[in-house]
Amino acid sequence: MTNPGRPCDLAKQSYEALADFRYALRRFLAFSEQAAAAAGLTPQQYQALLAIKGARERDTLAIGDIAERLMVRHHTAVELVDRLQRNGFVARRRDKSDARRVTVKLSAKAERTMNGLAAAHLQELKGIRPVLEQLLGQFDSPYDEARRRPAPRALRKD
C-alpha cells in the first residue's frame, strides 16, 4: 500500500476512474443489500452465509473465521450466528479435534436461500462485468494519457 500522505500527481481522469469504480462497487453492494432483504436476510447475515458456503475445501466455518471474513469482532460474529441459528439458517457444532472451537454449518433452508441469492448475484456481476473491466483497465497505467478512456456509458449521466 502506498503512503497516503505522499504527494502524487494524478491526472483528473485517474480521480474520475476511481470515483466511477467506487460508484460501480456501491451499486453492486446496493443490489446485494436489496437481494438479501428480499430473501429475509440482513446484508451481514447474507455475508456470513456466503462466507460459510464459500469456505475453501470445507462445509463449515469457525466463528473466529466468520468474524475475520466479515471484518467484525468475535462477539459480533457470535451474535450474528445466534440470530442465524434462531432463524433456522445455521447449526453450531463443537469441533471434534478442539472442543473449544465451534464450527457453523448451513442448514437446508440456508442452502436453498443461498442458491437463489448466488444466482442473482452472479447474474448481476455478469451484467456489470464490462463496466468493471473498462474501469479496471484505466488503472493499468495511471500516468499513461494515451490509455485513458471515457467513463463507461452505464455510469455516465448523458
Number of C-alpha atoms within 10 A of each C-alpha: 3 5 7 7 6 6 7 8 8 10 12 9 17 18 12 15 23 16 14 19 21 13 13 18 14 12 13 16 14 13 15 21 18 15 20 20 14 11 14 13 19 17 17 14 20 23 18 23 26 18 19 24 18 13 15 10 6 10 13 23 22 19 23 18 19 27 19 14 16 16 11 12 12 15 12 15 24 15 11 19 22 16 14 21 17 11 13 14 22 23 16 17 14 13 14 10 7 8 9 9 13 16 20 22 21 23 15 12 12 19 16 12 18 19 10 12 19 14 11 15 16 11 12 14 14 12 11 16 12 13 20 18 12 16 24 13 15 24 15 11 12 17 15 11 12 7 12 18 13 12 18 15 9 11 12 9 5 5
